[in-house]
Amino acid sequence: MKIIIISIASKNTNYDVLITDYKKRLPPHIQIEHLKISIVKRSKTKSVKDTVKEEGQRLLKMIKNQDILIALDEKGEMFSTKELANSMNHWFQDAVNPIFAIGGPDGFSEEVLKRANMQWSLSELTLPHAMVPVIIVEQIYRSWSILNNQPYHRS
């Protein structure tokens, strides 16, 4: 299974080390790739809506018709780690390679949200943008540990 995380981000962060650590813990048949799209520069002459639309177009160019797109959005559905593990199990069975998309500072365009197969909210809290890929990769690792009866997840 190949899992892709696409972030609309402004810069590299020190959190990439944590992502690499979780990726190393996963078995070789689960590959995670973190791609970054540069945010569109904000300006007084371009509306936020136009900026978000341009970022969305860049993102959608990276998505194929058969891809499962999960948009991380504050208005999305919240679900437990065990529910994520169940989804991951279905992706394994159906040979699906999911794409997790993290919007820019102003969120996603309507086009991206319409294309998304699922909208996922990590929390009602506002989280640092750069930490979201780490949280996704950690939850993927935790889900894998649940599916394989590994001791990482305790509950």
C-alpha positions in Angstrom: 0.0 0.0 0.0 1.2 3.5 -0.9 -0.1 6.3 1.2 0.5 9.9 0.0 0.2 12.9 2.2 0.0 16.2 0.3 0.5 19.4 2.3 0.0 22.9 1.0 2.8 24.4 3.1 5.0 27.4 3.3 8.3 25.8 4.4 10.1 22.7 5.6 10.0 22.0 9.3 11.9 20.0 11.9 8.9 17.7 12.1 10.1 15.8 9.0 12.4 13.8 11.4 9.3 12.5 13.3 7.6 11.5 10.0 10.7 9.6 9.0 10.8 7.8 12.4 7.2 6.5 12.1 7.8 5.5 8.4 10.7 3.4 9.5 8.5 1.5 12.0 6.1 0.4 9.3 6.6 -2.8 7.3 8.0 -2.4 3.8 4.7 -3.1 2.1 3.3 0.2 3.6 5.0 3.2 2.0 4.3 6.8 2.9 5.3 9.7 0.8 4.9 13.3 2.0 4.6 15.8 -0.9 4.5 19.5 -0.4 2.9 22.2 -2.6 4.1 25.7 -2.0 1.4 28.0 -0.8 0.3 30.8 -3.2 1.7 34.1 -2.0 -0.9 36.2 -0.3 -1.3 39.7 -1.6 -3.7 42.7 -1.4 -4.5 42.4 -5.1 -5.6 38.8 -5.1 -8.6 37.6 -3.1 -8.4 34.8 -0.6 -10.9 32.8 -2.6 -8.7 33.1 -5.8 -5.6 32.1 -3.8 -7.3 29.0 -2.3 -8.7 28.1 -5.8 -5.2 28.2 -7.3 -3.8 26.1 -4.5 -6.7 23.6 -5.0 -5.9 23.4 -8.7 -2.3 22.5 -8.0 -3.5 19.8 -5.6 -6.1 18.4 -8.0 -3.4 18.0 -10.7 -1.7 15.5 -8.4 -4.9 13.4 -7.9 -6.0 10.6 -10.3 -9.6 9.7 -10.9 -9.3 6.4 -9.1 -7.5 7.9 -6.0 -9.2 8.0 -2.7 -8.9 11.6 -1.5 -9.2 12.4 2.2 -9.3 16.1 2.8 -8.3 17.2 6.3 -10.9 19.9 7.1 -12.1 21.4 10.3 -15.7 20.7 9.2 -14.9 17.1 8.4 -16.0 14.0 10.3 -14.1 13.0 13.4 -13.4 9.4 14.0 -11.5 7.2 16.3 -8.2 5.4 15.7 -10.0 2.1 15.6 -12.3 3.5 12.9 -9.2 4.6 11.0 -7.8 1.1 11.4 -11.0 -0.3 9.9 -10.7 2.0 6.9 -7.1 1.1 6.5 -8.0 -2.6 6.5 -10.6 -1.9 3.7 -7.9 0.0 1.8 -5.6 -3.1 2.1 -8.3 -5.5 1.0 -9.4 -3.2 -2.0 -5.8 -2.4 -3.0 -6.5 1.3 -2.5 -3.8 3.9 -2.1 -5.3 6.8 -0.1 -4.2 10.4 -0.4 -4.4 12.6 2.6 -4.6 16.3 1.7 -3.8 19.1 4.1 -5.0 22.5 3.0 -3.1 25.8 3.1 -3.7 28.5 5.8 -7.1 29.4 4.3 -8.4 25.9 3.8 -9.6 24.1 0.6 -11.4 25.3 -2.4 -14.9 24.0 -3.1 -13.5 22.0 -6.0 -11.2 20.1 -3.7 -13.9 19.5 -1.1 -16.3 18.2 -3.8 -13.6 15.9 -5.2 -12.8 14.5 -1.7 -14.1 11.0 -0.9 -14.0 11.9 2.7 -13.4 15.0 4.9 -11.6 14.3 8.1 -11.3 16.6 11.1 -8.5 15.6 13.5 -9.8 17.6 16.4 -11.9 20.6 17.4 -8.6 22.2 18.5 -6.6 24.3 16.2 -3.3 22.4 15.5 -0.1 23.7 14.1 -0.2 23.2 10.4 3.3 21.5 10.3 2.3 19.0 12.9 -0.6 17.6 11.0 1.5 15.3 8.7 3.2 13.9 11.8 -0.2 13.2 13.4 -1.4 11.4 10.2 1.7 9.2 10.0 1.5 8.4 13.7 -2.2 7.4 13.4 -1.4 5.2 10.3 1.3 3.5 12.4 -1.1 3.1 15.3 -3.8 1.7 13.0 -1.3 -0.8 11.6 -0.4 -1.8 15.1 -4.1 -2.4 15.9 -4.6 -4.5 12.8 -1.5 -6.6 13.6 -2.1 -7.0 17.3 1.1 -5.0 18.2 1.5 -3.6 21.7 1.9 0.1 20.5 -1.9 0.9 20.9 -3.2 0.2 24.4 -6.8 0.6 25.2 
